[in-house]
Amino acid sequence: MLKEEPTPDHLINCQECGLYKQGTRMVWGEGNSEARIMIILDNPGARENRDGESFVCGTRQTLQEVANEAGLNIDDLYVTFILKRKPVRTYDKELVRQICMGHLEEQLKEKKPHIILCLGNVAVQSFFQNPEAEVKSLRGSWHNVRGFETTVAYHPLAIRRRPNLRALFLEDLTLVAERFHSLNL
């Protein structure tokens, strides 16, 4: 299980984007908060079962398995999200993503990651600020986005739904691992 980083005190009760009305709590990030690799997902997923017991959801399980296979230690990774709350009902996607990008900008300034890995089209489109950007056409190469060395891969849930994508996911995480190890951090 990835350790959750506490939400900054000044944002715990953030109501700017309106997702607080859906009753989900804010999740700032998970993993090693000092890691040099930042992984960006669309939004937090389920972390507890109905009885309130923690478990590793499918996204985290797939990410951890393939990262390990690619040669990355879980301590090398910090996972964060475009949306800091899990949406459970419909919402104004463009407006909410635009508002929530401010929180991600705050994290980028604080953490200064050496490598960013965006997982899934929502994260890619939001981070690249391009509604036409797609994992399919951008994966397998490096991009300078907002001054950060960035690459992309399919979302771990897509891998679980379409196992034929697992080999591509492993390729993309291996690309990250090779670059990370070459930095000698």
N, CA, C and O of each residue as an XYZ file, in Angstrom:
740
protein
N       0.840     -1.182      0.000
C       0.000      0.000      0.000
C       0.884      1.244      0.000
O       1.811      1.340      0.804
N       0.615      2.182     -0.877
C       1.366      3.431     -0.923
C       0.924      4.317      0.239
O      -0.268      4.488      0.493
N       1.902      4.870      0.931
C       1.604      5.750      2.053
C       1.011      7.055      1.517
O       1.523      7.638      0.561
N      -0.059      7.494      2.140
C      -0.716      8.729      1.696
C      -0.032      9.939      2.321
O       0.265      9.960      3.515
N       0.213     10.956      1.476
C       0.758     12.219      1.970
C      -0.407     13.093      2.420
O      -1.390     13.232      1.692
N      -0.312     13.683      3.604
C      -1.417     14.525      4.068
C      -1.644     15.727      3.144
O      -0.703     16.294      2.589
N      -2.898     16.090      2.999
C      -3.255     17.291      2.249
C      -2.799     18.500      3.061
O      -2.982     18.529      4.278
N      -2.210     19.496      2.404
C      -1.806     20.705      3.141
C      -2.999     21.297      3.901
O      -4.126     21.310      3.406
N      -2.727     21.778      5.094
C      -3.792     22.298      5.966
C      -4.671     23.332      5.278
O      -5.888     23.337      5.464
N      -4.059     24.210      4.481
C      -4.838     25.279      3.864
C      -5.758     24.787      2.736
O      -6.549     25.563      2.198
N      -5.653     23.486      2.376
C      -6.489     22.950      1.293
C      -7.440     21.833      1.719
O      -8.261     21.384      0.920
N      -7.338     21.388      2.954
C      -8.161     20.256      3.397
C      -9.648     20.497      3.118
O     -10.360     19.577      2.715
N     -10.106     21.701      3.327
C     -11.521     22.007      3.141
C     -11.780     22.787      1.857
O     -12.735     23.560      1.779
N     -10.931     22.586      0.850
C     -11.077     23.291     -0.426
C     -12.463     23.035     -1.023
O     -12.924     21.895     -1.093
N     -13.104     24.101     -1.445
C     -14.427     23.991     -2.053
C     -14.473     24.638     -3.434
O     -15.543     24.800     -4.019
N     -13.309     25.002     -3.942
C     -13.223     25.779     -5.177
C     -13.840     25.080     -6.383
O     -14.562     25.715     -7.151
N     -13.573     23.786     -6.568
C     -14.043     23.095     -7.774
C     -15.443     22.488     -7.612
O     -16.068     22.114     -8.604
N     -15.935     22.388     -6.385
C     -17.266     21.847     -6.157
C     -17.332     20.348     -5.897
O     -18.394     19.840     -5.538
N     -16.223     19.622     -6.068
C     -16.268     18.176     -5.842
C     -16.504     17.818     -4.373
O     -16.912     16.697     -4.070
N     -16.251     18.757     -3.464
C     -16.499     18.487     -2.050
C     -17.967     18.127     -1.816
O     -18.283     17.412     -0.865
N     -18.854     18.608     -2.662
C     -20.288     18.323     -2.524
C     -20.601     16.850     -2.768
O     -21.668     16.369     -2.386
N     -19.675     16.134     -3.403
C     -19.902     14.719     -3.680
C     -19.493     13.835     -2.502
O     -19.652     12.615     -2.551
N     -18.973     14.444     -1.459
C     -18.705     13.720     -0.229
C     -17.415     12.932     -0.174
O     -17.195     12.185      0.780
N     -16.556     13.076     -1.168
C     -15.286     12.348     -1.114
C     -14.216     13.251     -0.506
O     -14.262     14.474     -0.643
N     -13.271     12.636      0.156
C     -12.220     13.407      0.808
C     -11.097     13.720     -0.177
O     -10.964     13.077     -1.218
N     -10.308     14.703      0.168
C      -9.195     15.111     -0.671
C      -8.013     14.171     -0.454
O      -7.669     13.854      0.684
N      -7.396     13.728     -1.544
C      -6.190     12.900     -1.485
C      -5.102     13.672     -2.236
O      -5.179     13.840     -3.453
N      -4.104     14.131     -1.510
C      -3.063     14.982     -2.088
C      -2.083     14.173     -2.928
O      -1.752     14.562     -4.049
N      -1.621     13.057     -2.392
C      -0.674     12.221     -3.111
C      -0.344     10.990     -2.299
O      -0.720     10.873     -1.132
N       0.372     10.063     -2.941
C       0.700      8.792     -2.301
C       2.115      8.385     -2.682
O       2.608      8.729     -3.756
N       2.758      7.651     -1.789
C       4.103      7.159     -2.065
C       5.146      8.009     -1.378
O       4.861      8.679     -0.386
N       6.349      7.980     -1.906
C       7.470      8.720     -1.341
C       7.368     10.180     -1.772
O       7.592     10.504     -2.938
N       7.032     11.053     -0.838
C       6.831     12.467     -1.180
C       8.109     13.153     -1.632
O       8.060     14.280     -2.124
N       9.263     12.491     -1.476
C      10.529     13.058     -1.929
C      11.076     12.327     -3.161
O      12.212     12.560     -3.572
N      10.269     11.452     -3.739
C      10.704     10.686     -4.912
C      10.986     11.621     -6.084
O      10.401     12.700     -6.184
N      11.876     11.205     -6.957
C      12.237     12.011     -8.128
C      11.337     11.714     -9.331
O      11.375     12.434    -10.329
N      10.532     10.659     -9.237
C       9.586     10.326    -10.307
C       8.182     10.629     -9.802
O       7.735     10.071     -8.801
N       7.495     11.520    -10.508
C       6.110     11.845    -10.169
C       5.205     11.208    -11.205
O       5.374     11.408    -12.408
N       4.245     10.441    -10.723
C       3.246      9.822    -11.587
C       1.950     10.599    -11.416
O       1.505     10.842    -10.295
N       1.348     10.986    -12.538
C       0.108     11.748    -12.487
C      -1.020     10.903    -13.058
O      -0.968     10.452    -14.203
N      -2.041     10.701    -12.231
C      -3.267      9.998    -12.627
C      -4.413     10.995    -12.690
O      -4.268     12.146    -12.277
N      -5.553     10.549    -13.209
C      -6.703     11.436    -13.340
C      -7.295     11.826    -11.993
O      -7.497     13.014    -11.738
N      -7.580     10.856    -11.120
C      -8.166     11.134     -9.813
C      -7.925      9.959     -8.871
O      -7.622      8.853     -9.317
N      -8.060     10.201     -7.564
C      -7.885      9.092     -6.624
C      -8.940      8.024     -6.858
O     -10.030      8.308     -7.354
N      -8.608      6.811     -6.501
C      -9.553      5.706     -6.590
C      -9.975      5.278     -5.208
O      -9.758      5.988     -4.227
N     -10.580      4.112     -5.141
C     -11.014      3.564     -3.853
C      -9.795      3.104     -3.061
O      -8.907      2.453     -3.610
N      -9.749      3.434     -1.796
C      -8.655      2.987     -0.922
C      -9.153      2.097      0.202
O      -8.367      1.376      0.818
N     -10.438      2.140      0.473
C     -10.972      1.329      1.554
C     -12.161      0.525      1.070
O     -12.871      0.935      0.152
N     -12.373     -0.625      1.694
C     -13.556     -1.405      1.358
C     -14.742     -0.891      2.169
O     -14.607      0.087      2.903
N     -15.873     -1.521      2.051
C     -17.077     -1.062      2.747
C     -16.916     -1.034      4.263
O     -17.587     -0.264      4.951
N     -16.030     -1.870      4.775
C     -15.809     -1.912      6.221
C     -14.757     -0.906      6.676
O     -14.430     -0.851      7.862
N     -14.224     -0.112      5.754
C     -13.237      0.896      6.101
C     -11.816      0.376      6.196
O     -10.930      1.093      6.661
N     -11.579     -0.854      5.766
C     -10.238     -1.419      5.811
C      -9.482     -1.078      4.524
O     -10.020     -1.169      3.420
N      -8.226     -0.685      4.702
C      -7.407     -0.318      3.543
C      -7.119     -1.531      2.668
O      -7.015     -2.654      3.163
N      -6.992     -1.300      1.374
C      -6.579     -2.352      0.458
C      -5.904     -1.702     -0.739
O      -6.035     -0.497     -0.957
N      -5.192     -2.494     -1.504
C      -4.546     -1.979     -2.705
C      -5.519     -2.170     -3.861
O      -5.847     -3.302     -4.218
N      -5.983     -1.069     -4.448
C      -6.946     -1.170     -5.546
C      -6.230     -1.631     -6.821
O      -5.004     -1.726     -6.861
N      -7.012     -1.909     -7.845
C      -6.458     -2.425     -9.092
C      -5.442     -1.508     -9.737
O      -4.448     -1.981    -10.289
N      -5.672     -0.199     -9.678
C      -4.730      0.746    -10.273
C      -3.375      0.635     -9.596
O      -2.351      0.495    -10.265
N      -3.367      0.696     -8.276
C      -2.108      0.643     -7.541
C      -1.434     -0.717     -7.669
O      -0.213     -0.803     -7.797
N      -2.228     -1.769     -7.634
C      -1.668     -3.118     -7.745
C      -0.958     -3.286     -9.085
O       0.181     -3.753     -9.123
N      -1.606     -2.917    -10.177
C      -1.009     -3.036    -11.505
C       0.227     -2.141    -11.619
O       1.260     -2.570    -12.135
N       0.124     -0.912    -11.143
C       1.251      0.018    -11.194
C       2.445     -0.544    -10.421
O       3.569     -0.527    -10.923
N       2.214     -1.036     -9.221
C       3.313     -1.554     -8.404
C       3.942     -2.792     -9.026
O       5.166     -2.926     -9.029
N       3.131     -3.693     -9.547
C       3.653     -4.917    -10.166
C       4.537     -4.600    -11.364
O       5.649     -5.115    -11.477
N       4.037     -3.748    -12.260
C       4.776     -3.460    -13.491
C       5.979     -2.559    -13.212
O       7.021     -2.712    -13.848
N       5.852     -1.633    -12.281
C       7.001     -0.789    -11.922
C       8.134     -1.663    -11.388
O       9.296     -1.469    -11.748
N       7.801     -2.605    -10.548
C       8.803     -3.521    -10.007
C       9.446     -4.336    -11.122
O      10.664     -4.514    -11.150
N       8.627     -4.824    -12.031
C       9.132     -5.607    -13.163
C      10.056     -4.777    -14.052
O      10.996     -5.306    -14.645
N       9.785     -3.475    -14.140
C      10.592     -2.578    -14.974
C      11.890     -2.158    -14.287
O      12.763     -1.557    -14.914
N      12.013     -2.474    -13.004
C      13.233     -2.109    -12.289
C      13.102     -0.878    -11.421
O      14.105     -0.284    -11.027
N      11.871     -0.485    -11.117
C      11.652      0.651    -10.233
C      11.215      0.157     -8.862
O      10.395     -0.754     -8.742
N      11.772      0.771     -7.845
C      11.378      0.484     -6.475
C      10.194      1.385     -6.146
O      10.136      2.519     -6.622
N       9.271      0.914     -5.360
C       8.101      1.717     -5.011
C       8.523      3.020     -4.331
O       7.805      4.016     -4.411
N       9.682      3.024     -3.660
C      10.179      4.245     -3.025
C      10.664      5.287     -4.030
O      10.894      6.441     -3.670
N      10.819      4.880     -5.290
C      11.225      5.818     -6.340
C      10.058      6.643     -6.852
O      10.252      7.565     -7.643
N       8.830      6.319     -6.404
C       7.626      6.874     -7.009
C       6.782      7.717     -6.057
O       6.614      7.394     -4.881
N       6.268      8.786     -6.601
C       5.266      9.598     -5.916
C       4.084      9.707     -6.877
O       4.256     10.090     -8.034
N       2.901      9.377     -6.405
C       1.700      9.388     -7.238
C       0.801     10.535     -6.806
O       0.516     10.699     -5.619
N       0.363     11.318     -7.763
C      -0.589     12.382     -7.468
C      -1.649     12.409     -8.562
O      -1.649     11.564     -9.457
N      -2.543     13.377     -8.486
C      -3.743     13.354     -9.320
C      -4.072     14.737     -9.876
O      -3.743     15.760     -9.275
N      -4.729     14.744    -11.034
C      -5.263     15.998    -11.568
C      -6.366     16.479    -10.627
O      -6.319     17.611    -10.146
N      -7.356     15.626    -10.364
C      -8.410     15.925     -9.393
C      -7.992     15.332     -8.060
O      -7.551     14.184     -8.011
N      -8.117     16.075     -7.000
C      -7.683     15.583     -5.690
C      -8.808     14.865     -4.937
O      -8.586     14.343     -3.845
N      -9.993     14.838     -5.506
C     -11.118     14.104     -4.928
C     -11.654     13.146     -5.981
O     -11.605     13.442     -7.175
N     -12.163     12.004     -5.546
C     -12.747     11.033     -6.468
C     -14.170     11.473     -6.804
O     -15.021     11.527     -5.915
N     -14.442     11.788     -8.067
C     -15.812     12.141     -8.433
C     -16.703     10.896     -8.392
O     -16.303      9.820     -8.837
N     -17.896     11.056     -7.860
C     -18.827      9.928     -7.807
C     -20.109     10.205     -8.585
O     -20.948      9.320     -8.751
N     -20.252     11.443     -9.061
C     -21.396     11.826     -9.901
C     -20.882     12.717    -11.032
O     -19.705     13.075    -11.059
N     -21.744     13.064    -11.941
C     -21.342     13.937    -13.042
C     -20.899     15.299    -12.504
O     -21.338     15.739    -11.442
N     -20.034     15.940    -13.250
C     -19.512     17.245    -12.872
C     -19.012     17.927    -14.141
O     -18.861     17.274    -15.174
N     -18.756     19.211    -14.077
C     -18.239     19.976    -15.214
C     -16.747     19.658    -15.349
O     -15.899     20.293    -14.722
N     -16.456     18.666    -16.177
C     -15.089     18.133    -16.260
C     -14.054     19.185    -16.616
O     -13.021     19.275    -15.953
N     -14.299     19.969    -17.627
C     -13.305     20.956    -18.060
C     -13.043     21.995    -16.972
O     -11.890     22.317    -16.685
N     -14.105     22.517    -16.370
C     -13.948     23.533    -15.333
C     -13.217     22.968    -14.124
O     -12.285     23.592    -13.616
N     -13.628     21.798    -13.659
C     -13.022     21.187    -12.470
C     -11.552     20.871    -12.725
O     -10.709     21.141    -11.870
N     -11.233     20.308    -13.881
C      -9.827     20.005    -14.186
C      -8.990     21.277    -14.216
O      -7.865     21.300    -13.716
N      -9.537     22.320    -14.797
C      -8.810     23.588    -14.880
C      -8.535     24.145    -13.480
O      -7.428     24.609    -13.206
N      -9.518     24.101    -12.611
C      -9.352     24.591    -11.244
C      -8.331     23.732    -10.497
O      -7.441     24.255     -9.827
N      -8.467     22.423    -10.618
C      -7.603     21.509     -9.860
C      -6.159     21.514    -10.351
O      -5.262     21.122     -9.604
N      -5.914     21.940    -11.563
C      -4.532     22.022    -12.052
C      -3.703     22.971    -11.184
O      -2.482     22.828    -11.112
N      -4.342     23.925    -10.534
C      -3.626     24.823     -9.627
C      -2.968     24.066     -8.479
O      -1.862     24.401     -8.056
N      -3.654     23.046     -7.983
C      -3.082     22.228     -6.910
C      -1.864     21.450     -7.418
O      -0.854     21.332     -6.723
N      -1.975     20.923     -8.639
C      -0.847     20.190     -9.218
C       0.335     21.131     -9.420
O       1.478     20.752     -9.165
N       0.073     22.343     -9.872
C       1.148     23.335    -10.042
C       1.867     23.568     -8.714
O       3.092     23.688     -8.679
N       1.106     23.631     -7.629
C       1.698     23.806     -6.301
C       2.620     22.626     -5.968
O       3.719     22.820     -5.448
N       2.171     21.420     -6.267
C       2.996     20.239     -6.007
C       4.270     20.248     -6.842
O       5.345     19.918     -6.342
N       4.155     20.623     -8.105
C       5.326     20.652     -8.984
C       6.375     21.633     -8.461
O       7.568     21.327     -8.463
N       5.934     22.809     -8.014
C       6.870     23.806     -7.479
C       7.550     23.301     -6.217
O       8.737     23.544     -6.000
N       6.788     22.595     -5.383
C       7.336     22.106     -4.122
C       8.269     20.914     -4.329
O       9.353     20.867     -3.747
N       7.862     19.966     -5.142
C       8.572     18.691     -5.242
C       9.676     18.675     -6.292
O      10.649     17.934     -6.151
N       9.540     19.472     -7.330
C      10.549     19.545     -8.392
C      10.986     18.156     -8.881
O      12.163     17.811     -8.781
N      10.059     17.369     -9.402
C      10.426     16.017     -9.861
C      11.383     16.085    -11.049
O      11.378     17.050    -11.814
N      12.204     15.043    -11.189
C      13.107     14.953    -12.342
C      12.402     14.337    -13.541
O      12.719     14.650    -14.689
N      11.436     13.451    -13.264
C      10.704     12.755    -14.323
C       9.223     12.761    -13.972
O       8.841     12.552    -12.821
N       8.398     13.004    -14.984
C       6.946     12.910    -14.810
C       6.422     11.854    -15.771
O       6.779     11.818    -16.949
N       5.560     10.995    -15.230
C       4.882      9.974    -16.020
C       3.390     10.198    -15.883
O       2.832     10.042    -14.797
N       2.740     10.565    -16.977
C       1.283     10.750    -16.993
C       0.629      9.449    -17.431
O       1.007      8.870    -18.450
N      -0.349      8.991    -16.663
C      -1.025      7.728    -16.965
C      -2.463      7.972    -17.380
O      -3.281      8.423    -16.578
N      -2.766      7.676    -18.623
C      -4.126      7.797    -19.146
C      -4.359      9.113    -19.857
O      -3.686     10.109    -19.592
N      -5.326      9.102    -20.765
C      -5.599     10.280    -21.591
C      -6.024     11.509    -20.789
O      -5.643     12.625    -21.141
N      -6.800     11.332    -19.725
C      -7.244     12.492    -18.942
C      -6.044     13.211    -18.336
O      -5.941     14.434    -18.424
N      -5.141     12.458    -17.724
C      -3.943     13.070    -17.140
C      -3.078     13.711    -18.225
O      -2.567     14.817    -18.046
N      -2.920     13.018    -19.342
C      -2.097     13.541    -20.442
C      -2.696     14.837    -20.987
O      -1.983     15.831    -21.126
N      -3.966     14.842    -21.291
C      -4.605     16.033    -21.850
C      -4.545     17.213    -20.883
O      -4.318     18.349    -21.297
N      -4.748     16.942    -19.601
C      -4.708     18.016    -18.603
C      -3.297     18.552    -18.429
O      -3.092     19.766    -18.442
N      -2.321     17.666    -18.266
C      -0.951     18.106    -18.009
C      -0.330     18.759    -19.243
O       0.371     19.765    -19.131
N      -0.585     18.191    -20.409
C      -0.052     18.754    -21.652
C      -0.844     19.986    -22.101
O      -0.432     20.681    -23.030
N      -1.974     20.259    -21.449
C      -2.886     21.349    -21.812
C      -3.267     21.277    -23.286
O      -3.216     22.262    -24.023
N      -3.655     20.053    -23.686
C      -4.022     19.808    -25.078
C      -5.134     18.759    -25.102
O      -4.877     17.582    -24.848
N      -6.363     19.173    -25.405
C      -7.485     18.222    -25.390
C      -7.388     17.140    -26.465
O      -8.140     16.166    -26.427
N      -6.478     17.298    -27.418
C      -6.304     16.314    -28.483
C      -5.198     15.305    -28.181
O      -5.061     14.311    -28.895
N      -4.411     15.546    -27.138
C      -3.280     14.656    -26.809
C      -3.798     13.274    -26.431
O      -4.806     13.143    -25.737
N      -3.089     12.239    -26.899
C      -3.475     10.861    -26.604
C      -2.248     10.030    -26.274
O      -1.177     10.209    -26.853
N      -2.430      9.120    -25.333
C      -1.355      8.217    -24.947
C      -0.833      7.464    -26.165
O       0.375      7.328    -26.356
N      -1.757      6.981    -26.977
C      -1.403      6.145    -28.132
C      -0.335      6.797    -29.013
O       0.572      6.115    -29.489
N      -0.434      8.095    -29.231
C       0.510      8.757    -30.138
C       1.729      9.350    -29.419
O       2.723      9.672    -30.069
N       1.671      9.498    -28.095
C       2.756     10.145    -27.365
C       3.650      9.180    -26.588
O       4.758      9.546    -26.196
N       3.185      7.964    -26.366
C       3.933      7.015    -25.530
C       5.227      6.600    -26.232
O       5.349      6.686    -27.453
N       6.178      6.150    -25.429
C       7.433      5.643    -25.974
C       8.476      6.697    -26.267
O       9.536      6.388    -26.810
N       8.187      7.952    -25.911
C       9.165      9.020    -26.154
C       9.080     10.056    -25.036
O       8.156     10.050    -24.222
N      10.067     10.938    -25.023
C      10.152     11.974    -23.990
C       9.661     13.302    -24.545
O       9.839     13.604    -25.726
N       9.043     14.086    -23.677
C       8.491     15.393    -24.048
C       8.868     16.390    -22.948
O       8.875     16.047    -21.766
N       9.180     17.615    -23.347
C       9.405     18.662    -22.360
C       8.069     19.367    -22.174
O       7.607     20.086    -23.060
N       7.457     19.155    -21.022
C       6.148     19.747    -20.741
C       6.273     20.580    -19.471
O       6.602     20.059    -18.405
N       6.011     21.854    -19.591
C       6.077     22.768    -18.447
C       7.462     22.781    -17.815
O       7.613     23.084    -16.631
N       8.477     22.448    -18.621
C       9.845     22.418    -18.116
C      10.245     21.106    -17.462
O      11.322     21.012    -16.874
N       9.389     20.088    -17.557
C       9.671     18.789    -16.946
C       9.830     17.727    -18.016
O       9.113     17.715    -19.017
N      10.785     16.833    -17.785
C      10.971     15.684    -18.663
C       9.798     14.736    -18.409
O       9.654     14.190    -17.315
N       8.968     14.549    -19.426
C       7.691     13.867    -19.266
C       7.513     12.777    -20.312
O       7.885     12.941    -21.474
N       6.941     11.669    -19.880
C       6.516     10.628    -20.799
C       5.127     10.171    -20.372
O       4.630     10.579    -19.322
N       4.510      9.335    -21.173
C       3.130      8.928    -20.916
C       2.989      7.412    -21.074
O       3.810      6.751    -21.710
N       1.935      6.894    -20.480
C       1.614      5.469    -20.613
C       0.111      5.307    -20.417
O      -0.572      6.220    -19.954
N      -0.386      4.141    -20.774
C      -1.793      3.844    -20.555
C      -2.098      3.801    -19.064
O      -1.215      3.530    -18.249
N      -3.329      4.064    -18.720
C      -3.784      4.007    -17.334
C      -3.778      2.547    -16.868
O      -4.159      1.661    -17.633
N      -3.355      2.282    -15.637
C      -3.336      0.893    -15.149
C      -4.679      0.172    -15.247
O      -4.702     -1.043    -15.440
N      -5.787      0.881    -15.120
C      -7.092      0.216    -15.268
C      -7.320     -0.223    -16.709
O      -7.982     -1.234    -16.948
N      -6.782      0.520    -17.672
C      -6.878      0.096    -19.078
C      -6.096     -1.200    -19.269
O      -6.503     -2.070    -20.039
N      -4.980     -1.323    -18.571
C      -4.159     -2.538    -18.651
C      -4.943     -3.733    -18.093
O      -4.897     -4.832    -18.645
N      -5.648     -3.501    -17.010
C      -6.426     -4.577    -16.402
C      -7.588     -4.998    -17.305
O      -7.932     -6.178    -17.377
N      -8.185     -4.028    -17.989
C      -9.310     -4.345    -18.886
C      -8.848     -4.956    -20.200
O      -9.537     -5.790    -20.786
N      -7.671     -4.529    -20.657
C      -7.133     -5.007    -21.933
C      -5.717     -5.519    -21.712
O      -4.753     -4.791    -21.948
N      -5.579     -6.760    -21.261
C      -4.257     -7.311    -20.919
C      -3.231     -7.228    -22.049
O      -2.029     -7.267    -21.788
N      -3.683     -7.113    -23.296
C      -2.729     -6.996    -24.403
C      -1.909     -5.697    -24.318
O      -0.869     -5.586    -24.967
N      -2.366     -4.717    -23.525
C      -1.637     -3.458    -23.359
C      -0.521     -3.558    -22.311
O       0.300     -2.649    -22.189
N      -0.493     -4.650    -21.565
C       0.487     -4.786    -20.478
C       1.924     -4.691    -20.993
O       2.766     -4.059    -20.355
N       2.208     -5.303    -22.127
C       3.566     -5.248    -22.680
C       3.969     -3.807    -22.994
O       5.119     -3.429    -22.772
N       3.042     -3.002    -23.504
C       3.329     -1.591    -23.782
C       3.556     -0.816    -22.486
O       4.429      0.048    -22.412
N       2.756     -1.137    -21.466
C       2.903     -0.494    -20.163
C       4.280     -0.810    -19.582
O       4.947      0.070    -19.037
N       4.697     -2.052    -19.699
C       6.021     -2.445    -19.224
C       7.112     -1.713    -20.011
O       8.093     -1.256    -19.424
N       6.951     -1.599    -21.314
C       7.918     -0.842    -22.128
C       8.044      0.588    -21.623
O       9.148      1.112    -21.482
N       6.902      1.213    -21.351
C       6.906      2.615    -20.938
C       7.505      2.800    -19.551
O       8.224      3.771    -19.317
N       7.225      1.893    -18.638
C       7.834      1.988    -17.320
C       9.318      1.642    -17.360
O      10.095      2.165    -16.561
N       9.721      0.767    -18.281
C      11.144      0.472    -18.473
C      11.862      1.703    -19.016
O      12.996      1.979    -18.624
N      11.217      2.444    -19.911
C      11.773      3.699    -20.424
C      12.035      4.660    -19.259
O      13.089      5.294    -19.198
N      11.089      4.764    -18.353
C      11.232      5.627    -17.178
C      12.364      5.118    -16.289
O      13.202      5.901    -15.841
N      12.392      3.817    -16.035
C      13.422      3.235    -15.173
C      14.820      3.481    -15.745
O      15.739      3.840    -15.009
N      14.979      3.289    -17.043
C      16.287      3.499    -17.664
C      16.726      4.951    -17.535
O      17.881      5.225    -17.211
N      15.815      5.878    -17.787
C      16.167      7.303    -17.663
C      16.489      7.637    -16.214
O      17.464      8.335    -15.937
N      15.680      7.145    -15.298
C      15.880      7.401    -13.876
C      17.241      6.878    -13.408
O      17.977      7.589    -12.723
N      17.570      5.665    -13.769
C      18.849      5.078    -13.339
C      20.035      5.776    -13.999
O      21.120      5.825    -13.420
N      19.846      6.311    -15.193
C      20.933      7.036    -15.853
C      21.216      8.382    -15.192
O      22.296      8.945    -15.371
N      20.258      8.899    -14.433
C      20.442     10.190    -13.747
C      21.316     10.057    -12.506
O      21.821     11.058    -11.999
N      21.502      8.836    -12.011
C      22.329      8.586    -10.828
C      21.947      9.466     -9.647
O      22.802     10.095     -9.024
N      20.652      9.502     -9.347
C      20.183     10.334     -8.237
C      20.322      9.626     -6.913
O      19.973     10.187     -5.874
